[in-house]
Amino acid sequence: MKRALTIIVFFIAFLFIYFLQTNFFNWYNIAGIQPNLFIILVLFIGLFLGRRYGVLLGIIFGFLLDLFIGKRIGFNSIMLGISGLIGGILDKSFSKESRITFMLMSTAVTILCEIINYTLQIILVGASPVFTQFMKIVTIEATYNAILIIIFYPLIQKLGNKTEEIFKENKSLMKYY
């Protein structure tokens, strides 16, 4: 029951982030570039809930984004699915207690997702490659995401520990003895 409620809370968080992305950050952008809070959300899910939930919710959230604001179906699904997968892989490898570690993970995943998105745009859509514009977008978006993580890390850490307790319960028989 707790897991189902937590998943519902993540869908509500997705809608709230969608509202922030489409309204609030239209006003507060840097050189016309907004942060990608969806990458942070799905990375968070992968890190604290595991690889399976990270990939699944990443693909679902990406598909919803493609339906709401995407020009092509599948680009955001691939990007966010990979973010969830990376979060799930990094779950055991890195400490989630460090603000800098989480910030660096988010920055690296943001850069990787934008490279994948850029490559898909060139290969599948036939967009003309403009490397300097791409570098500007990636640099500002990754920096913006890192700054937001620095600011909101205490909340991220608290929510992460709470969800990890729910999803990664100790299922050994030793707790009964």
N, C-alpha and C positions, 0 to 999 in steps of 0.2 A: 504494500500500500504506500509506504514511504517513497519507494522508487517511482511509482506512477505519479505521485504528487510532485516529486522533484523534476521529472520530465516535463510535466505541465508548467512548472515554474520556469524551466528553460525556454519553453515556447513563449511564455509571457515575456521573458527577458529578450527573446528574439524580436518580438513585436515592439518592445520598448526601444531596443537598439535601432530597429528599422525607423521608428519615429524620430529618434535622435539623428540618424544619418540623413533622413530626407528633409528634416525641418531645422533642427538646431545647428547642425554643422554646415548647412548652407550659408548661415550667417557667420559662423566662426570657422573659416577655413584659412589655409595658408596658401597664398598664390593660386586660389581656386581649387586646391586639393584638400580632400577630407581624409580623416583617419578611416581605417577599415576596422571597425569595431567587431564585425562578424568574424574576422580572423582571430581576434582575441577571445571571443566567446567560444568558438569551436576548439581553439587550442586549449583553453581552460577545461572544456568538457573532456577532451582527450587526455589531458594530464591528470585530472582528478577522478574521472569516471572510468577511464580505460579506453583502449583502442577500439573496441567494438562500438561503444556508444559514440565515441568521437567521430568515427567514419560515418556511422548511420545518421547521426544528427547533422553532421556536416553536409552530407549529401541532401538530406531533407531540407535543411535551411538554405542551401545553395539553390535547390530547385525552386523553393518559394521565392527567393530573390530573383531568379531568372524569370519567374512568372510575373512578379510585381514590377521590376524595373529593368530587367535584362533585355537586350536586343536579340540574343541567341540563347536557346535553351541548352543548358549543360555546362557552360563555362564556369559559372559560380559553383555549380555542384561539384565539378572536378576540383576546383580550387579549395573549397571548404572541406571536401572529403579528404584531400591530401593533408590539409591542416589538422584535421582530427586524427588522421593516421600518424602524423609526426608527433602530435601531442601524446598519443598512446604509446608510441615507441620511446619517447623521452621520459615517460612516466617513471620508469625504473632506473634510468641512467643519471638523472640530475636531481638535485635537491630542489624541492618546491618552496623551501623556507627562505630562499634568498631572493630579494627583490631584483637584484642585478641579473641573476640567472634567468628569471622569468622574463625580464625585459629583453635580454639578449636572445632568448628563444623566440619571443614574439617578433623581434626585429628580423631575425633570420627567416622565420616562416613567412613574414610579410614580403620580404624580398623574393623568396622562392616562389610564392604564390603569384606575385606580379610578373615574374619571369615566365612562369607557365602560362599565365593569362596572355601576356604579350606574344609569346610564341604561338599559342593557339589562334590569336587574332591574325597573325601573319600567315600561318599555314592554312587555316580553314576558311577565313573570311577574305584573305587577300589584302589585308591592310598594309599600307606602305610603312616600312620600318623607319622610324625617326628616333634614333638612339639617344640624342640629347634630351628630347622631351620625355622619353621613357626614364632616363636616369633622374631627371628632375622629379618626376612623379614618384618613383620608388624611394628616393632619398627623403622627400618631404613626408610621404605616407608612413614610412618606417620610423622616422623621427617623431612624428605626431603620435603614432601608436606607443612608442617608448615613453614619451612624456606622460601620456594618459595612464600607462601602467605604473609609472613612478608615483603619480598622484593617488591612484585608486588601489594600490597594492594592499594596504591593510584590509580593505573590504574584500578584495579578491582572495587573499589568504584565509580570511575567516570563513567565507562561503565555500572555498575549496576544501578546507578541513571538515566542514559540516557535511558536504556532499560525499566526500571520501569515506566518512564514517558510515553513511547510508549504503553506499554501493560496494564497498570493499570490507564487508563484515568478516570477522574471523570465523570460519566455518569448521574449526577443529572441534573434536569432541572433548578436548582438555578443559573447555570452559565449564563443563558440567561436573568436573571433579574437583 
